[in-house]
Amino acid sequence: MPKLIQLYIRNVALGFGIAAVFVGLLLWFNVMNLWGLVSTSDVGLLAIGILWFMNGIVFAGVQFAWAVMSLARDDDAGPRRGTPVVSHFEPIRVKAAAPRPQDRRKQPRD
């Protein structure tokens, strides 16, 4: 299996694991009486599953983005932008002509 696919699967699994911990903490600390709502409802398990899945998508995306961005080169390698296009700047004179005044006489209306 390619290394990028392995990196993706590992980070998605880690993101869903973090989401499970997050949802567990939400229920443990009873944030906004979430445990009371879930434990007294007949669809409480579905609500927990959806909450975990949606948070898992978010945390997996963030985890994978973090992993991909950390693959960048070291800063010791020098500038990444390449050589500058202009080595020095020198001002030049540009002649600007004043705009012509417009004829503002009132036109007769029909």
N, C-alpha and C positions, 0 to 999 in steps of 0.2 A: 504494500500500500504506500502511496506517495507520502512524503513527510508532511506536506501541507494538509492533506486529508487527516493524518494522525493528529496534527496540531489542532485542526478544527474540531474533531471529535472529542479530544481531551478537554479543550476549553469550553465546549458546549456542555459536556458532562459536569465540569466544574461550576459553570454558571447555573445549571439546574440544581446542583447541590447547594450552592449559596442561596438560591431562591427557596429551597426547602427549609434551610436554616432561618431565613428571613420570615417566611410564613409561620414557622414554628414559634419564633419570637413574638410575632404579632399576636398569635393565639395565647402564648404563655403570659404576656403582659396585658392581655385583654384590652388591646387598643380599640377605642371607640366601641366597647362592649362586643367585640367581634366573637369571642368565645361564647358568650351568651346567645348571640344570634345563631351561630353555627350549631351549637349543641341542642337548641330547642327546635330547630327547623328539620323538616323531613328531607330536605335537599341540601343539608349541611355538608355532606361529603362531596357533592358535586361542586358546591361553592368553594370548598377548600381546593379541590382539584383544579378548577378554573383559575383561582387566585395563584396557585403554585405554577401552573402552566404559563400564564401571562407574565408573571414576574420572571419565570425561567427564560422566556424569550428575551426579555430585556437584559437580564443579568448575563445570559450567554452571549448576546451581541456585544455587550460592553467588555466582557472578559476576552472574547476573541479579538476585538479591536485593540485592546491593550496589548495582547500577545503579539499581534502583527506589528504594531507600532514599536514594540520593544526589539524587533528584529533589525532595526536600523543600524547603520554603521556607527563606529565610534567617532567621537568628535576629534580625536587625535589624528585622523586621516586628512585633515585640512578642510578647506571650504568646499561645500557641495554645490555651490552655484556656478563654479567654473571661473574662467578669467573674465574680468570686467570688459565690457565693450568699449568704453571710453576711459582712457587713462587719466585725462585731465579735462577740466571744463574751462572754456574761455568765452566771456560774454561778447556778443556781437550787437551792433546797432541795427534796429529795425525801424524804418520810417513808417509812422502811423498817420494817415491822413484823416482829418476831421470829416465826419459825415456831412453831406449836403443838407441844408435846411429844406424841409418839405414845404410845399405850397399848401398852406392851411386855410385858404379862402373857403368860405362856405359855398358849397354847391347848392344850387336851387333844387328843392325837392319837388317831385312830381305830384 
